[in-house]
Amino acid sequence: MLNTTRIGIALALALPLAAGVTEAQRAKIDEVTGAKGTYTAAEDVYRVTFPRTDVKVAIEGRAMHPFLGLTSWAAFTANGQGGVMVTGDLVLFEDEVNPVMSAALEQGLEVTALHNHFFYETPRVMFMHIGGTGPAEQLAAAVRKALNQVKAVRSSRPSPAPGFGGSPVPEASSITASVIDGILGVKGQANAGMYKAQLGRQATMHGQAVGNQMGVNTWAAFAGTDEVAFVDGDFAMLISEVQPVLKALRQAGVNIVALHNHMTHEQPQYVFLHYWGKGPAPKLAQAVKAGLDAQQPKQAGRIVFVCEHGAARSVIAAAYFNKLAAERGLPHRAITRGTVPDAEFGAVTVAGLRADGIPLPPGKPQLVGVSDLTGAEEVVTFAVNLPDGLPAVKRVDWANIPGPTADYTGARNAIEARVRALIDELAAAHH
């Protein structure tokens, strides 16, 4: 007698699972990215590829075909919440890396690694790994905008650039150490006019404590003059800190040149980025400080304010929150995000905050993403729904607050009152 139960199970396992990435989502991914993808039913993955045929690459003088590892790709799979997850690897030349990274971060993608795959290639090729979760069309558009930056760079310069550009940094160094000390809040080392600061962190590996001298550290080294300098260094980051630090450094104009691991089996896990910036030494120090500050919301309480355009109400809320939290000595900081972000902060909001003497949040409106909400203590929305596929978080909605365009003072007063109440609530919980 046949065992019908076993036959049923065998047949079920032999048949492909119902598609998580729907045909409609696949068609939209094709339309938005401009590529024709391939669907693998067994894994429920829809993958689009973009061979790099625009610049010829050779290794040891031998021409490399895109088939041999010079093809950018993005793969989408259902996330079980109506959206998708994307991972990918973008093949980039050195002068493309940072424009593409900025575009990816601004569109809500995560940058998860940056490194080389080859030796002795000409020109040099870097590989940037990306990820994200959300609506299929939104993620496909983010991938497309990142790749559009490749076209923009190559349209302006067909061959990869030989350097970072800008003024050459003098060979003799004369960095004023006290200025950098004051900005970074540390006591650095001076050597022949150069400057270096190092901040250690703690971990355990194989049961042994490791710290600064074992390589678990962030450092910054400056050379040149106060007027024309370069800075290079490492950031040691917890996984939750990677995306905020990348965003802070890119918004400050610092180039990211690598993102990878230095260790294995350490607890907690650290990711390291290497960077390079050029410009006046104090400005570069402020950029490094912005990266250090970006780690603080992850170490303390982080509040995320989200409005539709990320350009007005959430900006006012974050600005006032950070001012009041600092005045109260609270270890909380706020960021501002949008569900459909504008290109710039609203002019009325900018003028109003400046008149109030309140510093604007850094950068420009950004799309709310997974890294923003991961580990957030609370999310405050202004009459908007968060995109599908984002982490579950404590969320409150501040409805019925007018936009500041018609009445900045009225909007500011309503938002400030809510912010003060939130600060009181957090202060009571903190103490």
Steps between C-alpha positions, in 0.01 A plus 500: 500500500633841403580745775297795374633733768861449389402533134323825576803639681732390221282665237478817704877516531546433129269782393629857506363718777251771414691803379574752772633754250189548291491542124384856552800571723737342248354707218538815710862415585573458127326826416671705770851357465494482121619139507337166424535282805506126555274323750619194694186333635684258729640793700230758420765744378470750218842620384595781265853548364699787353825396326776763504579534131566876501858482631746230397673322788814289477678282757872451435433645157229246410157639415225403745152423370205616720403132529814446709381708796449851363121506509294700749188325629204538731290208627150532647312250717169526686530611863174344616344839571384596153833659410837364395857481618779598262868414503752592235855564392592805293815497286652847531810691404664710770350833393151344494501351849407799711238660269334159471521442875339836573218426255443155652491632856273791409254259340476282812736219396760368739865474398634182657852462357752677276814319390701365209449161332818498287870581500696664217195618309510813283316723574437411861154355571312516831190306603226654711247267660153633571183386676158618603140412577180665381261530206636346179456816293672714763803272526524460122496879465775528760717254307431688178594837654823355634587366154403833344789652694734263317373635168529859625863451603597322178318756286710777654824299478515190277815371672519462880661795678860464620438665838257663739531844343529830681811687607817297556589454867842648593776251575603685818242480778406767752167393651395696811439212741310704760231589246439135409510402869226753571277378219539128568503536879812286540872549554675386183862442406717737295789388282694720256200728456259211453222408742336174603215423739397151606187390688488146630198273533448172682419144394576142592646241266542132585422593860774765516438874542633705207507875458688796361848352472362179351347697214146565625516873442398800297781727388559811290832627365552846347783625277561822308414844628200644680384646168565197274511160667393143464362265763498123491404237752270224621164492672429201725123459494241272647274358231222738604732798452622429148231675297481816718878544489512446123226759453667753729840473329357513148283800586817670624677426171735232633588216261442142617772273362427166672237334718571154639583286804835494678423211735284192543335357811512833685210603724341734424577485128681802354507626143778734387492772240802679357466856377685786331414868495665816365447860599566740790610303808231640734228416248634146468504467879137610510421229245668235716310634801175465304584133449570457872177679589306272265594208724347665805131452411571128475674490836234714669131542426413589142176668401397503134263771378329418169281723286404458136771712341757494782541872444285690749314364804744217570790742454359744756429215742850351472668840531309594815531152647880499468526848651275420797648152559850648511385770743345238728806277479306212348687230304245520216531645154255531214520463123257615232376287211229501232280243328524692169795734569543834328832604352562769764369615837207741467602864461249618762625237745865593442431872543286440808753282679780742423292786639438288812874441533452122472759302300364317197543122485794408275463402136171505314171304503551124497273203445420310819664159487575184692821633658319808632241296687721213613561561870298823508344573837195666349369612161278807473302538178309802375182356344690255278529123482843340504594303185444126502784273605654721769579366850228508763560793737322698768312760297279797580330732252478873557192575295336838440823698501494749212783534255721805556470643149192710575567560870849416621447637850181302554655177373819559699308566822286186459803284424712649779223431755485135394881475503519643853245246619702219339819632662327504840385142446850382404661692787266334750580156358873573490517605862 
